[in-house]
Amino acid sequence: MQSIKFDNNSCSIKYEKVIVVWEDINSCDNAWNSEDDLKNLKPAMCNTIGYLYEDNANFIKMFATYSIDPNTDEMDVGDAIVIPKGCIVSLKKLEN
């Protein structure tokens, strides 16, 4: 079980809050596009704020929303994402 503390309706977790800037796949929206559309096509720049769950040599895993059951101290997460390291432009720790 992860290090979780439940105290008087206040949940705190031991994961770092981060902001990640990363490049995502992008495409032209039309079935047919001009060559200029293709020349101007660039990856989408994304910003994700959440809690860093895992950081390894290949990717990071993070989540933005969590809920802790007050009876079991088990944590459920939402808005989970995995980002390949090759897509990450920057990762900055934020204050919790």
C-alpha positions in Angstrom: 0.0 0.0 0.0 1.2 3.5 -0.8 1.9 6.0 2.0 -1.5 7.5 2.6 -2.8 9.6 5.5 -6.4 10.1 6.2 -7.2 12.7 8.9 -10.5 14.5 9.8 -12.0 14.6 6.2 -8.7 15.8 4.8 -6.7 13.6 2.4 -3.0 14.0 1.9 -0.9 11.7 -0.3 2.9 11.3 -0.6 3.1 11.9 -4.4 4.8 14.9 -5.8 2.6 17.4 -7.7 4.1 18.3 -11.1 3.4 20.1 -14.3 4.5 18.3 -17.5 4.9 19.9 -20.9 4.8 17.3 -23.6 4.4 16.8 -27.3 1.4 14.8 -28.6 0.5 13.4 -32.0 -1.4 15.8 -34.2 -3.1 15.3 -37.5 -4.8 17.3 -40.2 -8.6 17.5 -39.6 -9.7 17.0 -43.2 -9.8 13.9 -45.3 -7.8 15.7 -48.0 -5.2 18.4 -47.1 -3.0 20.6 -49.2 0.8 20.2 -49.2 0.9 23.5 -47.2 -1.3 22.0 -44.5 1.2 19.1 -44.3 4.3 21.5 -44.2 2.7 23.4 -41.4 1.7 20.4 -39.3 3.4 20.2 -35.9 2.9 18.1 -32.8 0.4 19.5 -30.3 2.0 21.0 -27.1 0.2 19.7 -24.0 0.4 20.7 -20.4 -0.7 18.3 -17.7 -0.8 19.1 -13.9 -1.1 16.2 -11.5 0.6 13.8 -9.1 3.7 11.8 -10.3 3.0 8.2 -9.6 5.9 6.5 -11.4 9.0 7.8 -13.2 11.2 5.2 -15.0 13.6 5.2 -17.9 10.9 4.9 -20.5 7.8 6.8 -19.3 6.1 8.6 -16.4 2.7 7.8 -15.0 0.6 10.4 -13.3 -3.0 11.2 -12.1 -4.9 14.4 -11.5 -7.8 13.2 -9.2 -7.8 10.9 -6.3 -10.2 9.6 -3.6 -9.4 7.8 -0.4 -11.9 5.5 1.2 -12.0 6.6 4.9 -12.8 3.0 6.0 -10.0 1.2 4.2 -7.5 4.0 3.3 -7.5 2.6 -0.2 -6.9 5.1 -3.0 -8.7 5.3 -6.3 -7.3 7.6 -9.1 -8.8 9.4 -12.0 -7.5 11.3 -15.0 -4.5 8.9 -15.2 -2.0 9.2 -18.0 1.2 7.6 -19.1 3.6 9.8 -21.2 6.7 8.3 -23.0 9.9 10.0 -22.0 10.6 10.9 -25.6 7.5 13.2 -25.7 8.4 15.1 -22.5 9.7 18.7 -23.1 9.9 19.6 -19.4 8.8 18.3 -15.9 8.6 20.7 -13.0 7.8 19.9 -9.4 5.1 22.1 -7.8 4.3 22.8 -4.2 1.7 20.4 -2.8 
